[in-house]
């Protein structure tokens, strides 16, 4: 009997673009055995809460949904712990608070009490990376020459040029988001699929092993990307 090859679909940075996510899932959800989300579900876009609710529902309804930590979830967790509040708010956190019906000047401790516990537990449980036979999946990138078990969170969540310019081969391609490209970056050792949904561009998914790309329009044109 022939072995049926399992497929993996990876979805780039959503940033609160709920309608774009719904439209993209309609194109790809039934094509893959695994759905891998690369992080940055929140901030800047209008519907961060609804994005997380949809992803939680997906995780309940079907196996094989992998959700990774992005730097914006990391900033939200820091904010809720009373750390680096201004950074979170400046990076699109005001839109996230608004999506939860919270005022921008709310105290972080009060915001933590008001957020659904299921959402907090979700945010706190997100891993930095995941891999299967097709690739290694991470939000921002990996440190060349370092074993996956030793990768640091600052590289996984924040790195840009040092990783993107590297030709290091991890044994399989690294699929990442975080850095916005007009169209997916495709190199032998890496594929970048953040195509700027929240900046008036597109939300993109990659289907492996075929290397097929699917994109839908984003929802709004947020100000130009900031360095986080």
C-alpha positions in Angstrom: 0.0 0.0 0.0 1.4 3.4 -0.9 2.2 5.8 1.9 0.2 9.0 1.9 2.5 11.9 2.3 1.4 14.3 5.1 1.4 18.0 4.2 2.3 21.0 6.3 0.9 24.5 5.8 2.6 27.5 7.4 0.9 30.8 8.0 2.8 34.1 8.3 2.3 37.1 10.6 -1.4 37.9 11.1 -1.2 41.0 13.3 -4.9 41.1 14.1 -6.1 40.8 10.5 -9.0 38.4 11.3 -10.8 38.7 8.0 -7.6 38.0 6.1 -7.0 34.9 8.3 -10.5 33.6 7.7 -10.1 34.0 3.9 -6.7 32.4 3.9 -7.8 29.4 6.0 -10.6 28.8 3.5 -7.9 28.3 0.8 -5.5 26.1 2.8 -7.0 24.5 5.9 -8.2 21.3 4.1 -5.0 20.9 2.1 -2.7 20.1 5.1 -2.3 17.7 8.0 -0.4 20.3 10.0 -1.1 24.0 10.3 1.9 25.9 11.6 1.4 29.5 12.8 4.6 31.5 13.0 3.5 34.0 15.7 2.6 37.7 15.8 -1.1 37.0 16.0 -1.7 40.3 17.7 -0.9 44.1 17.6 -1.4 46.8 14.9 -4.4 45.2 13.2 -8.0 45.6 14.5 -9.0 42.2 15.7 -6.3 40.6 17.8 -8.8 39.0 20.2 -10.8 37.4 17.4 -7.6 36.1 15.8 -6.6 34.3 19.0 -10.2 33.0 19.6 -10.2 31.5 16.0 -6.8 29.9 16.5 -7.9 28.4 19.9 -11.0 27.0 18.2 -8.8 25.5 15.4 -6.7 23.8 18.1 -9.7 22.3 19.7 -11.4 21.1 16.5 -8.5 19.5 14.6 -5.2 17.9 15.4 -1.9 19.1 14.1 -2.3 22.8 14.8 1.1 24.2 15.9 1.3 27.8 17.3 4.7 29.4 17.8 5.7 32.4 19.9 6.2 35.8 18.1 8.0 38.8 19.5 4.6 40.6 19.8 3.2 37.9 22.0 6.4 38.2 24.0 5.9 41.9 24.4 2.3 41.4 25.5 3.4 39.0 28.2 6.0 41.4 29.4 3.5 44.2 29.4 1.0 42.1 31.5 3.9 41.4 33.9 4.5 45.2 34.2 7.7 45.2 32.1 8.4 47.5 29.2 4.9 48.9 28.9 5.8 51.7 26.5 7.4 49.3 24.1 4.3 47.2 23.8 2.0 50.2 23.4 4.2 51.8 20.8 4.4 48.5 18.8 0.7 48.2 18.2 -0.4 47.1 21.7 -3.0 49.9 21.9 -5.0 48.1 19.1 -4.7 44.8 21.0 -6.1 46.4 24.2 -8.9 47.9 22.2 -9.8 44.6 20.7 -10.3 43.3 24.2 -12.4 46.3 25.1 -9.7 47.8 27.4 -8.6 51.4 27.5 -5.1 52.3 26.4 -4.3 53.8 29.8 -5.3 50.7 31.8 -2.8 49.5 34.3 -1.1 46.3 33.2 -2.2 44.4 36.3 -5.8 45.3 35.6 -5.4 44.3 31.9 -4.1 40.9 33.0 -7.2 40.4 35.2 -9.5 41.4 32.4 -8.0 39.2 29.7 -9.6 35.7 29.3 -7.6 33.1 31.2 -7.7 30.8 28.2 -5.9 33.5 26.2 -3.3 34.0 28.9 -2.7 30.3 29.1 -2.3 30.1 25.3 0.2 32.9 25.2 2.2 31.4 28.0 2.4 28.0 26.4 3.8 29.0 23.0 7.1 27.4 22.0 9.9 29.1 20.1 10.2 26.6 17.3 9.0 23.3 15.8 10.2 21.0 13.1 9.0 18.2 10.9 10.5 16.4 7.9 10.1 19.4 5.6 11.5 22.2 7.6 12.2 24.1 10.8 9.7 26.7 11.8 10.4 29.8 13.9 9.2 33.3 14.1 12.3 35.4 13.2 15.3 33.1 12.6 18.0 30.9 14.0 21.6 31.4 15.1 23.9 29.7 12.5 25.9 26.8 13.8 23.9 26.4 17.0 21.9 23.3 17.7 18.1 23.7 17.8 18.0 22.8 21.5 20.4 25.7 22.2 18.8 28.4 20.2 18.3 31.6 22.2 14.9 33.4 22.4 16.4 36.7 21.2 17.4 35.1 17.9 14.1 33.1 17.5 12.0 36.2 18.2 13.9 39.3 17.0 16.8 38.5 14.6 16.7 39.9 11.1 19.8 40.6 8.9 22.3 38.3 10.6 20.0 35.3 9.9 18.7 36.5 6.5 22.2 37.0 5.1 23.5 33.7 6.4 23.9 30.8 4.1 24.1 28.3 7.0 22.3 25.0 6.3 20.5 23.5 9.3 19.8 20.2 7.4 16.4 21.4 6.2 15.0 24.9 5.2 14.0 27.4 7.9 10.6 28.9 7.4 10.1 32.2 9.2 8.1 35.4 9.5 8.9 38.7 11.3 10.7 40.5 8.4 8.3 41.9 5.8 8.9 41.1 2.2 6.9 42.3 -0.8 6.7 38.6 -1.9 8.0 35.5 -0.2 11.8 35.2 0.2 12.8 31.8 -1.3 16.3 30.6 -0.8 17.7 27.1 -0.5 18.2 27.4 3.2 15.3 29.6 4.2 11.8 30.8 3.2 10.4 34.1 4.6 6.6 34.4 4.4 5.7 37.6 6.2 4.2 39.7 3.3 2.8 42.5 5.4 -0.9 41.8 5.8 -1.3 44.6 8.3 0.5 47.1 6.0 -2.0 46.9 3.2 -0.2 44.0 1.5 -1.1 40.3 1.8 -1.3 37.4 4.3 0.6 34.4 3.0 0.7 30.7 3.6 3.2 28.1 2.3 2.2 24.5 1.6 4.9 21.9 1.9 6.3 19.7 0.4 5.0 21.3 -2.8 6.3 24.8 -2.0 3.0 26.3 -3.1 2.1 29.8 -1.9 -1.3 31.1 -1.2 -2.1 34.8 -0.4 -5.1 36.9 0.4 -5.3 40.7 0.7 -4.6 42.3 4.1 -7.2 44.5 5.8 -5.7 47.9 6.3 -2.7 50.0 5.7 -1.0 50.4 9.0 2.0 52.9 9.2 5.3 51.6 7.8 6.9 48.7 9.7 8.9 49.7 12.8 12.1 47.9 13.8 10.2 45.4 16.0 
